[in-house]
Amino acid sequence: MLSLANPVAFSSGLRLKRLVSDLAAELKLPGPWQYEVAALLAGIGCITVPGEILNKYYAGQPLTEAEMEMYRNHPLVGAGLLEKIPRLETVAAIIAHQFSDYRQLHDNPDIDEDISRAAQVLRIAVEYDAMVHRDVKKKDILAHFTADGEAYDQIIVGILSRLHTVDNRERILSLYVCDMSVGMLVEQDILGAKGALIARKGQVVSWSLLQGLSNFARQGGVRQPILVRVRPVTARAEEPAMAGKVGEEKKRGSGPDALARMAEERFEVVVSDMRMPGMDGAELFETVRRLHPHTIRIMLTGHAEEESILRTVGVVHQFLAKPCEPERLKGILLRVTALQDLLADGGVKDLLSRIDKLPALPAIFARLEREMARTDPDINAVGKIIEQDIAMSAKVLQLVNSAFFGLYSKVESPGRAVRLLGLDTVKALVLGCEIFSKAEVPEDILDIGRLWRHSLSVGMVARAIALQSGESREEAGVAFLAGLLHDIGRLILVAHFPQQYRQVVAEAGQKGCSLSTAEMAHFSARHGEVGAYLLGLWGFATPVLEAVAFHHLPELYPSDRFSPTLAVHLADILYYRCRPEELVGRGEQFNEGALAAAGLGDRLAAFAEICSEILDRQEGDLAAP
């Protein structure tokens, strides 16, 4: 009833249920179902409040005195509707007191203690949800609650701070309507083809909303894809359906069937087996590349198909060996989906569709990943994996024993290097060595040795900045890896488009613009986005992708705290300020707004000193591996 009469209030109830459930569990309140029902029905009295007033309230627009009185009365209206229903008396009482101050409830002997605590949970959840909906920063929301001990129970505020300042349990995905499900949270306004508002940001996807969106989509009337927030519970619930779709299409699908479906609706990714009746995978992907250049093309192949694979060079983005576990395939598809929003710009996809074949993840790095993914990774096993590749072992030991790392004793084995530097650092060095040693680029455009020194230095400086800023070793490790890989997109662009990149370098020098600005002019994409795209296909974690993609665009990165993205941004600029002779075109500028938001505006001098010290240790013979 509420979802039809007032969808804004209904969606608020679905969001509140999540938050209230988390808080009630932490407080160990009895009868948790009552609090979840109270959260769901907290706005039931809003059926008497005009929708435009609720929209103003959630948008943070000022209400007139009459409008505010109408809104403030809705808890009593809702309680009146529920109090006569058997077993909902407690729910009605909680809803009735959802606007009451903590001290007012606590000092009233006529109000049951459990109801008083539950009403405070609901009040804090309601106000938290409203402010989040208005895009108020979470640190400011918590400061608002903390500042008034009379109005808000500080025990609940403390739990809220711990649970929801950063919610790592949720993911933001970019999905088409056909892939959405009930319970997801809409992260952007959903618009019709002509711009009409269908659903507001912050709504929870209900059955009725999903049915309406499906009807609009069938008529081509919804702008897709749509950003949604998904909890792991929701994702797990979807996985059997995803697996079913994949299995179903593999059993009954064919090349012509796939092309027919792609003519009717847009697909971001196509996965095909090489062996299919009639039209094989190579022929299918050649057609897909011509008709749908934005679509990512992933091929399943077996060892016996090496001859056929030669026909797909130039049309396949990534190969997966058979047999491929469904979980692995689904993981790759989810990663590609998560990148859609990051790389939604058509220029990036047009550019990537012209690349014959993106580099494959180095085999030695994949083996290290498998070993380190174990619950208790064996350092000796990691060392032996590196030692089996004599050339790689020599490269790693050369790096580790250089003055650059500042170790006090000679390191004679990869295993000891792992013990001294840590698993993540050595793993990153292996990946960097592998990528830079196999890069084939014209020397007159890009000096691989210089780029390697720059990348390694930026990684070290970013790591040091993270540690200096009080971040964990894990966060610092992410900063190091992202810094080491932040320019991998330049390798891809130079290797595949050498003539165009010569023009980029020339334009940056002649016009005095930054290299990334010149790249945008020639490719409609920057090396950051290109590098992030490749790392996403390789399965790197989101923080690494973000740091690589946004290291020249921190103003577009949605964060007001320290992050690996900000560390790489700082390290990259500081490096070129110490080594201006290596700069092509105009240097990038510090983003003062991002620094101020993270509280680092007065730390630049200290970070510059860190960078200078690290570069002073860099040996002249630290050439490309």
C-alpha positions in Angstrom: 0.0 0.0 0.0 2.7 2.5 1.0 4.9 1.6 -2.0 2.0 2.7 -4.3 0.8 5.7 -2.3 4.2 7.1 -1.4 7.2 5.3 -3.0 9.7 7.8 -1.3 8.5 6.8 2.2 8.4 3.1 1.3 12.0 3.1 -0.1 13.1 4.9 3.1 11.6 2.1 5.1 13.5 -0.6 3.2 16.7 1.2 3.8 15.9 1.8 7.4 15.3 -1.9 7.9 18.9 -2.7 7.0 20.4 -0.1 9.3 18.0 -0.8 12.3 18.6 -4.6 11.9 22.4 -4.0 12.2 22.1 -1.7 15.2 19.6 -3.9 17.0 21.9 -6.9 16.5 24.9 -5.0 18.0 22.7 -3.9 21.0 21.3 -7.4 21.5 17.8 -6.0 21.7 15.1 -8.7 22.3 12.5 -9.5 19.7 14.4 -8.1 16.7 11.5 -8.7 14.3 9.6 -5.9 16.0 12.4 -3.4 15.3 12.6 -4.4 11.6 8.9 -4.1 11.2 9.0 -0.7 13.0 11.7 0.4 10.5 9.7 -0.8 7.5 6.6 0.9 8.7 8.2 4.0 10.2 6.9 6.2 7.4 3.4 4.6 7.1 1.9 7.8 8.4 3.4 9.5 5.4 0.4 8.4 3.4 -1.2 11.6 4.6 1.9 13.7 3.6 2.0 15.0 0.0 4.9 13.5 -2.0 6.3 16.9 -2.9 6.8 17.7 0.8 8.7 14.4 1.4 10.8 15.1 -1.7 11.8 18.5 -0.3 12.6 17.0 3.1 14.9 14.3 1.7 16.5 16.8 -0.7 17.4 18.9 2.4 15.2 21.9 1.1 13.6 24.1 3.9 10.0 23.3 4.7 7.5 25.9 5.7 6.1 25.9 9.2 2.9 24.2 8.0 4.8 21.6 5.9 7.1 20.8 8.9 4.1 20.3 11.2 2.5 18.0 8.6 5.7 16.0 8.4 6.3 15.9 12.2 2.8 14.5 12.8 3.3 11.4 10.6 4.6 9.2 13.5 1.4 9.7 15.5 -0.7 9.0 12.4 1.2 5.8 11.7 1.0 4.7 15.3 -2.7 5.2 15.3 -3.1 3.0 12.3 -1.1 0.1 13.9 -1.9 0.1 17.6 -5.2 -1.7 17.1 -3.5 -4.6 15.2 -2.7 -7.6 17.4 1.0 -8.1 18.2 1.9 -4.7 16.7 1.4 -2.6 19.9 5.1 -2.4 20.6 5.8 -1.5 16.9 3.2 1.3 17.1 4.8 2.6 20.3 8.3 2.6 18.7 7.0 4.5 15.7 5.1 7.0 17.8 8.4 8.0 19.7 10.7 8.1 16.7 11.2 11.9 16.9 11.6 12.0 20.7 14.9 13.1 22.3 17.1 10.5 24.2 16.9 12.4 27.5 13.1 12.8 27.1 12.7 9.1 26.6 15.2 8.0 29.2 13.7 10.2 32.0 10.1 9.1 31.3 9.1 6.3 33.7 6.0 5.5 31.7 8.0 4.4 28.7 9.3 0.8 28.7 13.1 0.7 28.5 13.2 -1.5 25.5 10.8 0.7 23.6 12.8 3.8 24.6 16.0 2.2 23.2 14.3 1.0 20.1 12.8 4.4 19.4 16.2 6.0 19.7 17.6 3.4 17.3 14.8 4.3 14.9 15.3 8.1 15.3 19.1 7.9 14.7 18.5 5.6 11.7 15.8 7.9 10.2 18.0 11.0 10.5 21.1 9.2 9.3 19.3 7.9 6.2 17.9 11.4 5.4 21.3 13.0 5.6 23.0 10.3 3.6 20.3 10.8 1.0 21.2 14.5 0.8 24.9 13.5 0.2 26.0 14.9 3.6 29.5 13.5 4.4 29.3 10.7 6.9 31.9 12.3 9.2 29.7 15.3 9.4 26.6 13.2 10.1 28.4 11.5 13.0 29.7 14.8 14.3 26.1 16.1 14.3 25.0 13.1 16.4 28.0 13.3 18.8 27.5 17.0 19.5 24.1 16.6 21.1 24.1 14.0 24.0 20.7 15.2 25.1 19.0 14.3 21.8 20.9 11.2 20.8 22.0 8.0 22.8 25.8 8.1 22.4 26.1 4.3 22.8 24.0 3.9 19.6 26.0 6.7 17.9 29.2 4.9 18.7 27.9 1.6 17.2 26.7 3.5 14.1 30.2 5.0 13.7 31.8 1.6 13.8 29.3 -0.1 11.5 28.6 2.5 8.8 31.3 5.0 8.5 32.8 2.7 5.8 30.5 -0.2 4.7 32.9 -2.7 3.1 30.1 -5.2 2.9 28.4 -3.4 0.0 29.4 -3.0 -3.6 28.3 -0.6 -6.3 27.5 -2.2 -9.6 26.3 -0.9 -13.0 23.5 -3.1 -14.1 20.8 -3.3 -16.7 17.2 -3.7 -15.6 17.1 -7.4 -16.5 20.0 -8.1 -14.0 18.5 -6.1 -11.1 16.7 -7.8 -8.2 14.5 -6.8 -5.2 16.5 -5.4 -2.3 19.2 -3.5 -4.3 19.6 0.2 -3.5 19.4 2.7 -6.4 22.5 4.9 -6.5 21.3 7.4 -9.1 18.1 8.9 -10.4 16.5 6.5 -12.9 15.4 8.4 -16.0 13.2 7.5 -18.9 14.4 7.8 -22.5 13.3 11.4 -22.7 14.6 12.4 -19.3 11.4 11.9 -17.2 12.1 10.8 -13.6 11.1 7.2 -12.9 12.7 6.5 -9.5 14.9 8.6 -7.3 18.4 7.9 -6.0 18.2 6.1 -2.6 15.1 4.0 -3.4 15.3 0.3 -2.6 14.2 -1.8 -5.5 10.8 -3.3 -4.6 8.9 -5.9 -6.6 6.5 -3.2 -8.0 9.4 -0.9 -9.0 11.2 -3.7 -10.7 8.1 -4.7 -12.6 7.6 -1.1 -13.7 11.2 -0.8 -14.8 11.0 -4.0 -16.8 7.9 -2.7 -18.6 9.6 0.6 -19.4 12.8 -1.3 -20.5 10.9 -3.5 -22.9 9.7 -0.4 -24.7 13.2 1.1 -24.7 12.2 3.8 -22.2 14.8 3.5 -19.5 18.4 5.0 -19.5 20.7 2.0 -18.8 22.9 0.8 -17.2 21.8 1.9 -13.7 24.1 2.2 -10.6 22.9 0.1 -7.7 24.3 -0.8 -4.3 24.4 -4.5 -3.6 25.1 -6.4 -0.4 26.8 -9.7 -0.5 23.6 -11.4 0.6 21.9 -10.0 -2.5 24.8 -11.0 -4.7 24.7 -14.5 -3.4 21.0 -14.8 -4.0 21.6 -13.8 -7.6 24.4 -16.1 -8.4 22.4 -19.2 -9.1 20.3 -17.2 -11.6 23.5 -16.0 -13.3 24.9 -19.5 -13.4 21.6 -20.7 -14.8 21.7 -18.1 -17.5 25.3 -19.0 -18.5 24.5 -22.7 -18.5 21.3 -22.3 -20.4 22.8 -20.2 -23.2 25.8 -22.6 -23.5 23.4 -25.5 -24.0 21.0 -24.0 -26.5 22.8 -20.9 -27.8 24.6 -20.5 -31.1 26.5 -17.7 -32.9 23.5 -16.6 -34.9 21.3 -16.7 -31.8 23.8 -14.5 -29.9 23.9 -12.0 -32.8 20.1 -11.9 -33.0 19.9 -11.1 -29.2 22.6 -8.4 -29.5 20.6 -6.7 -32.3 17.7 -6.4 -29.8 19.5 -5.2 -26.7 22.9 -4.0 -25.6 25.4 -6.5 -24.0 28.6 -5.3 -22.3 30.3 -8.8 -22.4 30.1 -11.8 -24.6 31.6 -15.1 -23.6 31.9 -17.8 -26.2 33.3 -21.3 -26.6 35.6 -21.7 -29.6 33.8 -24.8 -30.7 30.2 -24.2 -31.7 28.1 -25.7 -34.5 27.7 -23.7 -37.7 29.4 -20.4 -36.7 32.5 -21.0 -34.4 33.7 -18.6 -31.8 36.3 -16.9 -34.1 33.6 -16.0 -36.7 31.2 -14.9 -34.0 33.7 -12.5 -32.4 34.8 -11.1 -35.8 31.1 -10.1 -36.4 30.7 -8.8 -32.9 33.8 -6.7 -33.2 32.4 -5.1 -36.4 28.8 -4.6 -35.3 29.3 -4.0 -31.5 32.8 -2.6 -31.0 32.0 -1.6 -27.3 31.4 -5.2 -26.3 34.1 -7.1 -24.4 34.9 -10.4 -26.0 36.0 -13.4 -23.9 36.9 -16.8 -25.4 36.8 -20.2 -23.7 39.5 -22.4 -25.3 41.2 -25.8 -24.8 44.8 -26.9 -25.5 43.7 -28.8 -28.6 42.4 -25.6 -30.2 45.7 -23.7 -30.5 45.5 -23.8 -34.3 42.0 -22.2 -34.2 43.1 -19.6 -31.7 45.4 -18.1 -34.3 42.3 -17.1 -36.2 41.1 -15.0 -33.2 44.2 -12.9 -32.8 42.9 -9.3 -33.1 39.3 -10.0 -32.1 39.4 -11.5 -28.6 40.1 -9.4 -25.5 40.8 -12.3 -23.1 41.2 -16.1 -23.3 40.1 -18.4 -20.5 41.3 -22.0 -20.5 38.9 -24.9 -20.3 37.7 -26.3 -18.1 36.7 -22.9 -16.5 35.0 -23.1 -13.1 31.7 -21.3 -13.1 32.8 -19.3 -10.0 35.9 -18.1 -11.8 33.8 -17.1 -14.9 31.3 -15.3 -12.7 34.0 -13.5 -10.9 35.5 -12.2 -14.1 32.0 -11.1 -15.4 31.3 -9.3 -12.1 34.7 -7.5 -12.3 34.0 -6.4 -15.9 30.5 -5.2 -14.8 32.0 -3.2 -11.9 34.3 -1.4 -14.4 31.4 -0.3 -16.6 30.7 2.8 -14.7 34.4 3.7 -14.3 35.0 3.3 -18.0 31.5 4.2 -19.3 32.9 6.9 -21.6 32.5 5.8 -25.2 35.9 7.1 -26.1 37.6 4.6 -23.8 35.7 1.6 -25.2 36.1 2.8 -28.8 39.9 2.9 -28.3 40.1 -0.5 -26.5 38.0 -2.1 -29.2 40.8 -1.3 -31.7 43.4 -3.1 -29.7 44.1 -6.5 -31.2 44.8 -8.3 -27.9 45.3 -7.0 -24.4 48.3 -8.5 -22.5 47.6 -11.6 -20.5 48.3 -11.8 -16.8 51.9 -13.1 -16.3 51.9 -16.8 -15.4 54.4 -16.4 -12.5 52.3 -13.7 -11.0 49.1 -15.8 -11.3 51.0 -18.6 -9.4 52.0 -16.2 -6.7 48.4 -15.0 -6.4 47.1 -18.6 -5.9 49.7 -19.3 -3.2 49.0 -16.0 -1.4 45.3 -16.5 -1.6 45.6 -19.4 0.8 44.5 -18.9 4.4 48.1 -19.3 5.6 50.4 -18.6 2.7 53.8 -20.3 2.8 56.7 -17.8 2.5 59.1 -20.5 1.5 56.7 -21.6 -1.3 56.5 -18.1 -2.6 60.3 -17.9 -2.7 60.5 -21.2 -4.6 58.0 -20.0 -7.2 60.2 -17.1 -7.9 63.4 -19.2 -7.8 62.0 -21.5 -10.5 62.2 -18.6 -13.0 65.9 -17.9 -12.9 65.7 -14.7 -14.8 62.9 -13.3 -12.6 64.8 -14.4 -9.5 67.9 -12.5 -10.6 65.8 -9.4 -11.4 64.1 -9.4 -8.0 67.4 -9.9 -6.1 69.0 -7.1 -8.1 66.2 -4.7 -7.1 66.1 -5.8 -3.5 69.9 -5.5 -3.0 70.0 -2.0 -4.6 70.3 1.0 -2.3 66.8 2.0 -3.4 65.3 -0.4 -0.8 67.9 0.6 1.9 68.4 -2.9 3.3 71.4 -3.3 5.6 72.4 -6.9 4.6 72.7 -8.7 1.3 69.7 -10.7 0.3 70.6 -14.0 -1.4 67.3 -15.6 -2.0 63.7 -14.6 -3.0 62.5 -16.3 0.2 64.6 -13.9 2.4 63.4 -11.0 0.2 59.8 -11.9 1.1 60.6 -12.0 4.8 62.3 -8.6 4.7 60.0 -6.7 2.4 56.7 -8.6 2.8 54.6 -10.7 0.5 52.7 -7.9 -1.2 55.9 -5.8 -2.0 57.7 -8.8 -3.6 54.6 -9.8 -5.5 54.3 -6.3 -6.9 58.0 -6.3 -7.9 57.5 -9.6 -9.8 54.6 -8.2 -11.7 56.4 -5.0 -12.5 59.5 -6.8 -13.7 57.5 -9.1 -15.9 55.5 -6.3 -17.5 58.3 -3.9 -18.2 60.8 -6.6 -19.3 58.3 -7.8 -22.0 57.1 -4.4 -23.2 57.9 -3.8 -26.8 57.7 0.0 -27.5 59.6 2.3 -29.9 62.5 3.8 -27.9 62.2 7.2 -29.5 58.7 7.5 -28.0 59.1 6.0 -24.6 62.3 5.2 -22.6 61.4 1.9 -20.8 64.3 2.3 -18.4 63.2 5.7 -17.4 59.5 4.8 -17.1 60.5 1.8 -14.9 62.5 4.0 -12.5 59.7 6.5 -12.4 57.0 3.8 -11.7 59.1 2.1 -9.0 59.8 5.4 -7.4 56.2 6.5 -7.4 55.2 3.2 -5.8 57.8 3.7 -3.1 56.9 7.3 -2.5 53.1 6.5 -2.4 53.8 3.8 0.1 55.8 6.1 2.3 53.2 8.8 2.1 50.5 6.3 3.2 52.6 5.2 6.2 53.4 8.8 7.1 49.7 9.6 7.1 49.0 6.9 9.6 47.5 4.3 7.2 47.9 0.6 7.8 50.6 -1.5 6.1 47.9 -3.1 4.0 46.7 0.3 2.7 50.4 1.3 2.1 50.9 -2.0 0.1 47.9 -1.0 -2.1 49.5 2.4 -2.7 52.8 0.8 -3.6 51.2 -1.6 -6.1 49.1 1.1 -7.6 52.1 3.5 -7.9 54.1 0.8 -9.6 51.4 0.2 -12.2 49.9 3.7 -12.5 51.5 4.2 -16.0 50.8 0.8 -17.4 48.3 2.4 -19.7 51.1 4.4 -21.4 52.8 1.1 -22.3 49.6 -0.2 -23.9 49.0 3.0 -25.9 52.5 3.3 -27.2 52.7 -0.4 -28.1 49.5 -0.4 -30.0 49.3 3.2 -31.4 52.9 4.4 -31.8 52.2 6.9 -34.6 49.4 8.6 -32.6 51.4 8.6 -29.5 54.3 10.4 -31.2 51.8 13.1 -32.0 50.7 13.1 -28.3 54.3 13.7 -27.1 54.9 16.4 -29.7 51.7 18.2 -28.9 52.4 18.1 -25.1 55.8 19.7 -25.8 54.7 22.3 -28.3 51.5 23.4 -26.6 52.8 23.1 -23.1 49.9 21.0 -21.9 50.0 17.9 -19.8 50.5 14.5 -21.3 47.1 13.3 -20.2 45.5 16.3 -21.8 47.2 15.5 -25.1 46.1 11.9 -24.8 42.5 12.9 -24.3 42.7 15.1 -27.4 44.0 12.2 -29.6 42.5 9.1 -28.0 39.4 10.4 -26.1 40.9 8.5 -23.2 43.8 8.9 -20.8 46.4 6.3 -19.9 44.9 6.0 -16.4 41.6 4.7 -17.6 43.3 2.3 -20.1 45.6 0.9 -17.4 42.7 0.5 -15.0 40.7 -1.4 -17.6 43.5 -3.9 -18.1 44.1 -4.4 -14.4 40.3 -4.9 -14.0 40.4 -7.8 -16.5 43.3 -9.2 -14.6 41.3 -9.2 -11.4 43.0 -6.6 -9.3 41.2 -5.2 -6.3 39.0 -2.0 -6.7 41.4 0.3 -4.7 44.2 -0.4 -7.1 42.0 0.2 -10.1 40.7 3.5 -8.6 44.2 4.7 -7.9 45.4 4.0 -11.5 42.3 5.4 -13.1 42.0 8.6 -11.0 45.6 9.5 -10.3 45.4 12.5 -12.6 41.7 13.1 -11.7 41.4 13.0 -7.9 38.6 15.6 -8.1 36.4 12.9 -9.7 37.2 10.4 -7.0 34.3 10.2 -4.5 36.2 10.3 -1.2 37.0 12.9 1.4 39.7 10.9 3.2 43.2 9.6 2.5 43.3 6.9 -0.1 45.8 5.1 -2.3 44.4 7.3 -5.2 45.5 10.4 -3.4 48.9 8.9 -2.4 49.7 8.0 -6.1 48.4 11.5 -7.2 50.9 13.1 -4.8 53.8 10.8 -5.5 53.5 11.2 -9.3 53.6 15.0 -9.1 56.3 15.1 -6.5 58.5 12.8 -8.6 58.4 15.1 -11.6 59.0 18.2 -9.4 62.2 16.5 -8.2 63.1 15.3 -11.8 61.7 18.1 -14.1 64.1 17.0 -16.9 62.0 13.8 -17.3 58.7 15.6 -17.7 56.9 15.7 -21.1 54.9 18.8 -21.5 53.4 20.7 -18.5 53.4 19.0 -15.1 50.2 18.0 -13.4 49.0 20.2 -10.5 48.1 19.2 -7.0 44.4 19.1 -6.4 44.1 21.5 -3.5 40.4 20.6 -2.9 41.1 16.9 -2.5 44.1 17.5 -0.3 42.1 19.9 1.9 39.2 17.5 2.2 41.6 14.7 3.4 43.3 17.1 5.8 46.6 17.0 4.0 46.8 20.6 2.8 49.7 21.4 5.2 51.6 18.2 4.6 53.0 18.8 1.1 56.4 20.0 2.4 56.9 16.8 4.5 55.8 14.6 1.6 58.2 16.4 -0.8 61.0 15.7 1.7 60.1 12.0 1.7 60.1 11.9 -2.1 63.5 13.6 -2.2 65.0 11.1 0.2 63.7 8.1 -1.7 65.0 9.4 -5.0 68.4 10.1 -3.5 68.7 6.4 -2.8 67.8 5.4 -6.3 70.8 4.0 -8.0 71.8 5.1 -11.5 72.0 1.5 -12.7 68.4 0.8 -11.8 67.5 0.2 -15.4 64.4 -1.6 -16.8 64.5 -5.3 -15.8 
